[in-house]
Amino acid sequence: MVVKIQNDIMMSNVAEFSDEFRAVFDKNPKFLSIDLQDVKFMDSSGIGALINLTSEIKKKGTEISVFNMHKSLYSVFKLSGLYHIMELYKDNADFFNKFPDLEV
């Protein structure tokens, strides 16, 4: 399953993001990919929420990946160690080379 996030994730909307994210993984996907093309900024509350949500979904056996990130966001993900808990793909080309059968 591919989910496209369409807003920056920060303190002002992190609760809404978390609720919507939980609604997606309540469907128990085996694989969840998050498209962050439209996300230009994520503050520490957004990163914290993503870490917590990823931990929850991985306990259910779902693999999670993130792709199509802006360069600055990709750097934040690498520096914060998120690559240890989810697969990171910098752009569409990297992601779709690995998963050619998926559609966004």
N, C-alpha and C positions, 0 to 999 in steps of 0.2 A: 504494500500500500504506500502510495506517495501522497504526502500532505504538503501543500504550499502555504507557508506563513506569509501574510500580506502586510504585517505591521511590525514596526520596531517593538522590542520586548523590554519593558522597563517597569519600574515600581507602579506606575499609574495604571498599567493594564496586565500585570503579571497574574492576578487572580483569574481574570477572564481567560488569558492564555492557558493557564493550568486547567481550568474547567473544560475548555474546548479540547485540549490535548487528552485529558482523561476520557472524554466522550469517544475519541477516536480509538484509544487502546482498550476501551471496554469491549470493542468488537473482536479482541484477541487476534490481531494480525500476527503472522509468523515473522514478518519482516516489515519494518516501518522506516521509510525514508522521508526526511524533512528537507524541502526545498526552501532555502533562505535567500533567494534572489532579491526579494523585495525588502529584506531586513538590512538596514544600514547601521543600526545601533542596537546594542543589547547591554544594559547595565548589569551590575552585580546581582540584583534581584532576579533578573531574567536568566542569567547564567546559573544561579543557585536553583531556580525553579527547574531549569532544563536538566541539571544534574539529578535533582530529586526525582523528577518524572522518569528520567532514563533508568534510574535504579529500580523504580517501581515496575516499569515495563519489562526490564530484563529479568526480574524475578518470575515473571510469567512465561519466560522463554522466548520473548520476542527479540530479534536482532534489530538494532537501530543504527541508522546512518544519517549524516547530514551532508548536503551538497549544495553547489551553486552559491557559494558565499563570497561576499565582497572581500577584498584582500585584507582590510583592517579587521574584519570579523574573523576571518580565517586565522589571523595572527593571534587574536584573543583566545580562540579555541585551542590553538597549539600551546600558548603560554600557560593557560589555565589547566592543562592536562586533560582536557575533554577527549583527546584522541585515545586515552586509555580506556574509556568506557563506551565509545562509539566510533564508528568508522567516519572519517572526514574525507570528503572529496571537494577539492577547490572549485571545480566547475562542472558543467554538464558533460563535457567530453570525458573527463575522468570517470564520472559516475556511470554514464551510459556505455562506456567501454566494458565496465564490469557487469552491468545489468542491461544488456541490449533489448530484452523483451519487455521491459517496463515502459509504461506510458505516463506522462504527467498530465 
